[in-house]
Amino acid sequence: MKRLIAILFVGLFVFSIALTAQADNSGLAALEGKIAALLADRSVQQAGGTYHYSTVFAYSDNTTYWWTGLVIFNLSSSANTIMVGCFDTAGNAVAAGTLSLAANGLVADLLDNFVDESVSGRVSAISIFGTGDFIADRFVGNTQGGFGEIEKDAEYY
């Protein structure tokens, strides 16, 4: 009986992990869809490709004394189409943009230069999608000398 309960417990645990992974994938697809819809609404020409990689930075601050910057490095040995989107605190897509990185290429700039509309004066989240694998760094700093950085590897979804 103990063996049966243990097997049942392990089976339910494995099943719950699979469901969690599925929920995460649908969440990334939903964010991607919001950004693509915003770009289409603004008649922004979107670069072609199917996005398979993503990372999300849950916080960026572009208010009075703060700024946010991004660095994106293409880990792929071929060109990588990148889509960047910003979301307000209610989860609405508020700014978006696309770019292409050459094989093993890199781009570094302020967040406003990655998207089609300024995010100045806003606290937001940042989602980055790529047709190939990439690494992204998010930098946040202020005029008083504060600074923070976080690096994330893109995840396949």
C-alpha positions, 0 to 999 in steps of 0.5 A, a space after each residue: 500500500 505504501 508503494 502504491 501511495 508513493 508511486 501515485 505521489 510521484 506520478 502526480 508530482 511529475 504531472 504537475 510539473 508538465 502542467 506548470 511548463 505548459 502554463 508558462 509557455 502559454 503566458 509567453 505566447 500571450 505576451 508575444 501576441 500583445 506586442 505583435 498586436 500593438 505593432 500592427 495597430 501602429 502600422 510598424 513593419 514587423 520583421 519576419 520569423 517565428 519567435 521561439 526564445 523569450 525572456 522577461 524583466 519584471 521591472 524597469 523604471 523610467 521615471 524622473 530620476 531613473 533610466 533603463 538600458 538593455 543589452 541583447 547578445 545574439 547567441 545564434 550563428 545566424 541572424 536573429 530577429 528580436 522583438 522588444 515590448 513594454 507593459 504597464 503595471 496593468 499588463 497592457 502593451 504600451 511600447 514595442 519594436 523590432 530589430 535584427 542582430 547579425 550572427 553573434 551580434 550585440 546591441 546596447 542602448 537605452 530602452 526608449 531606443 528599442 521601442 516605437 514610443 517613449 516609456 519615459 515617466 513609466 514603470 513597466 515590464 520588458 519582454 524580449 522575443 527572438 527567432 534564435 537564442 540570445 542573452 539580455 541584460 537590463 540596467 537600471 540607474 539613477 542620477 543620484 548614483 544608484 545602479 542595478 543590473 540583471 542578466 538573463 538567458 532566453 528560454 525556448 518556448 
